Amino acid sequence: MRPVIAIARKEFMSFFFAPVAYVVMASFLAMNGFIFSVILAALSRPGAFSASPMSVFFGGTMFFWIFMILVAPAVTMRLGAEERKSGTIETLMTAPVSDLEVVLGKYAGAVALYLALWLPTLLYAIVLRQYSAVDWGPVGAGYLGILLVGLFFLAAGLFTSFASRNQVVAAILASGILVLLITLSILAILTTDPFWKGILEYLDLWGIMQNFGRGVVDSRAIVYCLSGACLFLALAHQALQARRWQ
């Protein structure tokens, strides 16, 4: 575990030596703050539908998914691609660490930064608590959903980063994969065939996040997100091993 922790710490700290990290964090918080204010304004209008602002915030709008499609690749695109381009991956691969430890360490660093991005949004719930009652159960479930979807998306981004030599290419490939995953949610709505509808509803990330936002924690959703993360981590491991033998 020590090599994994050391690599994760290095990756997490290195994010803050690059200007892109501050751009991503500032943009993420500014846009999330703006969207949350829009949600509050919409729900406070006369005749607006009754819903918790936090439940709408947790995946209830397209903006949430746009953020995820942009943020996950931005966090992971440099993890493997930049090291391959600069040649530092060769040094890392000759160090006394296994390929699996490299993958897990870089992944842990990306997850830590992802959580750091979302941590300030807890202030939204705290501010709401000053003006109305807040059900902390759905709030906790919503953040659990954000964690699970993030684990899934970051693993996909890590795979494309190890499979690419260019950061931009890695980000584009990761965004394409994430768009396809979100498209399954649209297909779940449009499909009428009972067989395919059942499968697509299981893969419906939008519906999964809406359930988490309402406080519904479904074990099938947890299994799906963790299985997807493990799949892409395994692909990232294979991509790194292929690089070793080139």
N, C-alpha and C positions, 0 to 999 in steps of 0.2 A: 504493500500500500504506500510506502514512503515515496517510491518513484512517481506514482500517480499523483500524490499530493504535491510533490515538488514541481511537476510539470503543470499541474492545475494552477498553482500559485504563480508560476512564471507567466503563464498565458493570461491570467486575470490581471496581473500587474502591467503586463506589456500593452494591454488595451489602452491604458491611460497614458502611455507615451506616444500614442498616435493621435493626431488631430481628429481622425474620423470617429473615434470613440466619443469625444465630446460633442461632435456634430450629431451623432446618432442619439445620444442621451438627451441633448437639449431639444432636438426635433421631436423625439418620442414623448417627452414630458409636456412640451408645449402643445402638441396636437392632441394628446390625451386630455389635457386640461381643457382645451377648447371644446372637444367633443362632449366631455362631461358637462360643461356649462350649457351646451346646446340641449343635451338630454334633460337637464333640470328645467330649462326654460320651456321645453316642449311638454313636459309632464305637469308643469304648473299652470298651463293654460286652461281656461274653462272648457269643460267637455273633453279633455284629454283622457285617454284610457288609463286605467289604474294599474300601475306597475311600480316596482321598486327601481329607483335610478341605478342602483348597483347591478340589479339583474339585467337591465338593458345594457349597461356598460360592459358586462361580461358576455361578449359575443353576440349581443342582440342587434348590432348594426354592422353594415359592410365595412365601416371604418376600422373596426377591430381586426378584421381579417386582412385588410390592406396593410395595417401596421405589422401584423404577424408575417405576411408574405415579404415585407421589406426588411423588417428587423432581424429575423432569423438568418437570412443570407448575409446581412451586413455584419453580424456577430461572428459568423463561422467562416466567411470567405477567405480570410487570410491564414487560417490555422494550418492548412496543408499546402495550399497553392503558393503562398508567399515563400514558404520554406523551400519548396521545390524549385521555385524560380531563382532564389538567392543562393541555393546550394547548401544551406544550413541543415537541410533534412539529412544530408549524408553524415554530418557530424552527429546528429541525434540518433541515427540508425546504427552507428558504430559504438554508441554509449552502452553501458551495461543495463539496458532496459529492453523489455520485450515489446513487440509491435502492439500487443494488446494494452500494455501499460501506457504506451504513447497515445493510442486512441482514447483510452479512458481518461487520461490526464488532460488532454486537450478538450475533450468533451466536458469534463467537470469544470474546467476554466470557463468555457462558454456558458454553461448553466449558471455558474456563479454570477457572471456579468448580466445574464438575462434576469435573474432574480433581483439584482441590484437595480435594474431598470424599472421593474414593477414595484419595488418596495415603497417608493414615495407615493404611489397611488393609494396606499392605505390611508393617507390623509383625507381622501375623499369621503371615506366612510366615517372618519373621526369628525369631520366638519358636519356631515349630515346628522350625526348623533347630537349635535348641539341644537338642532332645529326640529328633529322628529325622531321617533323610535327607529332603531336599526336592528333588524334580525341578524345576529351575527352568524347564525347557522348557514344561511344561503351565501353570506359574504365569504365565509371560510370555504364553502363548497366551490364558489366561483373562483377563488384563488387556487384551489386544488385543480380545477379544470385548466386554468392558465398554466400551471406547472406541467400538467400532463401533456397538453397540446404543445407546450414549449419543448419538452423533452423529445417529442416526436419530430417537430420541425427542425430543431437544432441538430438532431442526428442525421436528418436528410441533408442539411447544409454541410455538416462535417464530411459526409460521404462525397459530395460533389467537390469539396475543397481538396480532398485527397486524390480524387480522380482527375483534377485539372491542374494545369501549370500556371494559369492566369486567374487572378482574383475576380476579375469582372466576369469571366466565363463561368467560374464556380458560382458566383452570385446569380447569374442568369439561369443556369441549370437548376439551382436550388429553387429559385422563384417559380420556374416552370413546373417542377415536381409539386410544389405547394399549391399552385393554381389548379393542377389536376386533382389534388386531394379535395380542395374546396368545391370543384366542379361536381364531385360525387354528391354533394349536398343538393345541388340544383337538380341533378338527375333523379335523386330520391323523391323530389317533389313532382317532377314531370312524368315519371314512370308509373304506368297503371298495372303492369303485369305483377301479380302477387308475389311470384318467386323472386324476381329481380328487385322489386320494391323492398322486400324483407332484407335482402342482402345490402342494398344501398342505404337503407335506414340504419343498419348496423355500422356502416362506414360514414355516416352523416356527421361530420365534425361540427357543423353549425348547430344541428339539433342537440348534439352532446353538450356543447357549451351552454345552450339555452337551458338544458336540464340542470346543469351544475349551477347556473345563475339562479335558478328557482330553488336550489337546495337539494335537488335529486341526485344522489350519488349512485350511479349504476355500475356494478362490477364489470359488466360487459364493456363499458366505455373505458374503464381503467385498463382492462386486458388489451383492448384494441390499441390504445395509445402506447402502452409499454411494449407491446409486441412490435408495433411499427418502429419504435425507437431502437429496439434490439435488432430488428432486421437491417436498418440503415447503419447501425454500428458494426454489424457483421460485414456489411458491404464495404464500409470504410476500412475495416481491418484487412479485408481481401485486397482493396486498392493499395494499401500501404505495403502489404506483402508482395504484390506484383511489382511495385516500385523497387523493392529490395532486390528482386531477381533480374531487373533490367540491366 
